[in-house]
Amino acid sequence: MNYHVNEKGYYGSFGGAWIPEMMFPNIDELRRRYIEIIESDAFRSEFENLLKDYAGRPSPLYYAARLSEHYSTRIYLKREDLNHTGSHKINNTIGQILLAEKLGKTRIIAETGAGQHGVATATVCALKGIKCVIYMGALDVSRQAPNVKKMKMLGAEVIPVYSGNQTLKDATNEAMRDWICHPDDTHYIIGSVVGPHPYPDMVARFQSVISKEMKLQLQEKTGNPNPTRIIACVGGGSNAAGAFYHYLENEEVELIGVEAAGKGIDSGETAATLLVGSPGVLHGSRTVLMQNEDGQVTEPYSVSAGLDYPGIGPLHAFLYERGRAKYISATDDEVMKAALLLTKKEGIIPALESAHALAALEKIEAGADDINVINLSGSGNKDMETYLKYFGF
């Protein structure tokens, strides 16, 4: 089965471009030109050179010996936390800043939750000397203060958003309003596989370098390019899309996405979209989202600022519907314990987002000979205040 987007921008019944008329010129330009641009030799050459020499790719595939011993199965960590800016987000922002240049745009806007995408966007804008505006929920501005300071140091204007829950959803709303008002000179760098077509496909393509490298590294380390399973956290879902991308058609490889259960699936304070949501339209895409009986978006919650989004990328909604990928969830407490275990066993402090993927190891049945790859999507440096408060260090 083909799990990639079709010519109309859909994954099965999910995706598309459900947008107001005023946004049509922006989206239409992207839709018409993105494939031609990103598949050109000149683009590929500059993109690959920047991934190598600027972002620091390939990221290592690390065999976590002590963690493997603890769980009695083989565990490899794809170390996206070691990329420049500390997460997988730089892969996408490099691709999109080059695309924006080719489109003749002179101003960049973006939304951010945990701040990693904001930092990555501000970084590439500094690299290219392009004006940068970042929208961020006021709550996230408070709990991700180090990343806010980084963005400002990089020259970005950070605009706090006080509407709604003051988190990622609300930042995305404001970024979209800005883009409608500035269609000629502005490119919107969406940070995940969400939004109207072509964003879900475009971001997945830029992040697919993760699984491309993974196949080569597994072949080198194990003699087999295919693991037993790949595990990744899922909010909007870009790091998971990148980790799954080159394995989508290989159904012998199990794909597991881990959503943020927050304080529990039935607590009313959760961000486990696929487990509690239903089909609808959010931010220009038909997908699965958290909504009430009247179709109004309900507020998500997670200790992780990067996962408290009330929707999910249409690719993941499709993979869930077709049973190609399995989606489970982890609570805040389970995530904290998983993060501390990795820290104690391997000397690696993960991002709160990535710790959701680690928490899956307590929930799956993995054999001694299984090869489990966990996409360690980000560094925990940004989350130290939350960790210290929780553990009382």
C-alpha positions, -999 to +999 in steps of 0.1 A: +000+000+000+011+036-007+013+056+025+025+088+009+004+118-001-016+118-033-017+145-060-045+163-042-027+164-009-045+136+009-035+106+028-067+086+023-094+109+036-070+130+057-051+161+046-060+185+019-060+223+021-090+235+041-082+272+041-099+306+039-099+323+005-074+349+018-048+322+024-052+306-011-025+326-029+001+316-003-007+279-004-012+278-041+023+292-048+038+266-025+017+237-039+027+246-074+064+251-069+077+230-039+084+197-057+101+214-086+123+234-062+132+208-036+140+181-062+163+204-082+200+196-082+210+230-069+186+228-040+196+192-031+233+201-031+229+231-008+205+213+015+227+182+019+258+204+024+241+224+052+228+192+068+264+179+069+285+209+076+261+232+095+236+208+113+262+181+119+246+152+102+246+123+101+234+121+137+248+090+154+229+057+159+240+048+194+237+013+209+225+019+245+241-011+262+231-005+298+195+004+288+194-027+266+205-048+295+179-033+317+151-041+293+166-074+280+164-063+244+186-044+219+180-006+220+195+019+196+190+056+200+189+079+169+207+109+184+188+139+169+195+156+202+231+161+190+221+182+159+229+219+159+202+236+180+196+203+199+168+186+181+155+173+148+138+206+140+169+220+122+164+195+093+131+211+084+141+247+089+171+244+067+150+230+040+123+256+043+147+286+045+162+275+012+127+271-003+118+306+009+149+320-008+140+303-040+105+318-037+119+353-032+106+357+004+123+383+027+105+377+060+099+344+079+073+336+105+069+305+126+051+291+156+067+272+185+057+253+216+087+238+233+108+265+216+130+240+197+114+249+163+115+286+172+153+283+179+159+263+147+139+289+127+157+318+143+190+300+136+185+296+099+172+331+096+204+344+112+224+322+088+206+337+058+201+373+071+163+371+069+139+389+092+123+364+117+091+366+138+082+338+162+047+333+177+047+315+211+020+309+236+025+330+267+025+299+289+053+284+268+072+316+269+072+313+307+081+276+309+107+276+281+125+308+290+160+296+279+148+290+244+131+324+243+164+340+252+182+321+225+157+332+199+161+368+208+199+365+208+196+351+173+178+382+163+142+370+162+112+389+174+093+367+198+056+375+202+037+360+232+002+348+224-023+353+253-054+338+237-069+304+244-047+280+264-016+302+256+002+272+240+011+258+206-024+258+191-028+295+199+006+304+185-003+286+153-035+306+150-017+338+153+010+328+128-017+319+102-033+353+107+000+370+102+006+351+070-028+360+056-019+397+061+016+394+045+013+370+014+038+387-008+070+389+012+065+363+040+070+325+042+056+306+071+079+278+083+055+253+099+074+231+124+055+198+120+037+176+096+005+196+101-014+224+083-027+226+048-011+207+019+018+208+010+032+213+045+026+177+058+044+162+028+071+189+026+081+187+062+080+148+061+104+150+031+128+172+049+127+150+080+131+118+061+168+122+063+164+105+098+152+072+084+175+074+054+205+075+077+190+050+100+189+023+073+225+028+064+236+028+100+216-003+109+232-021+079+266-011+091+260-020+128+237-051+125+240-063+090+203-056+084+189-022+074+155-031+090+149-029+127+122-049+145+105-016+155+109+021+155+095+042+184+090+080+183+070+106+203+041+122+184+026+157+189+021+171+154+044+142+144+074+155+124+101+135+141+080+104+139+073+110+103+110+114+096+119+082+115+091+062+098+094+076+063+116+051+045+100+022+063+063+030+056+060+004+028+080-023+047+053-038+069+078-061+086+090-031+106+067-022+134+061+015+138+051+029+172+041+065+180+038+077+216+013+105+224+012+126+256-014+112+280-007+141+304-024+133+337-042+104+322-064+095+291-096+100+311-084+129+333-095+157+310-059+169+310-043+150+281-029+155+246-034+120+233-052+131+202-056+097+184-068+080+215-094+106+226-101+126+194-122+123+163-120+134+126-124+171+118-105+201+104-077+219+123-053+245+110-061+239+073-061+201+073-086+173+078-072+151+105-080+138+140-083+164+167-095+168+202-130+184+201-163+185+219-197+175+207-202+209+190-169+205+171-151+231+192-114+223+198-107+212+234-076+223+252-048+198+254-024+193+283+011+178+287+041+185+308+059+186+275+054+220+257+061+204+223+034+178+226+004+197+239-012+202+205-049+192+200-044+176+166-020+154+147-005+153+113-028+137+086-001+111+078-004+098+113-042+099+112-040+077+081-014+053+095-036+049+126-067+044+106-051+017+084-033+000+113+002+006+097+014+022+129+005+016+165-001+046+187+001+044+225+004+070+252+025+078+283+016+099+313+037+127+327+048+105+356+058+076+332+077+101+311+097+115+340+107+081+352+118+071+317+139+103+314+156+097+347+163+060+338+180+070+305+200+097+324+212+072+350+219+044+326+234+062+297+244+097+308+219+113+283+193+137+294+164+136+269+139+163+260+106+157+277+091+150+242+116+123+235+111+107+270+076+098+258+092+074+233+114+060+260+084+054+282+071+030+256+098+004+266+077-003+297+046-010+275+058-032+247+068-068+245+103-069+230+124-101+226+160-104+234+170-105+197+147-076+187+163-044+174+145-014+188+153+021+174+141+050+195+142+084+179+158+106+205+143+138+190+158+164+213+181+174+242+168+179+277+188+211+282+156+232+277+137+211+302+161+212+332+139+235+353+109+211+349+131+181+358+147+197+388+113+208+401+098+174+396+126+154+412+135+179+438+172+180+430 
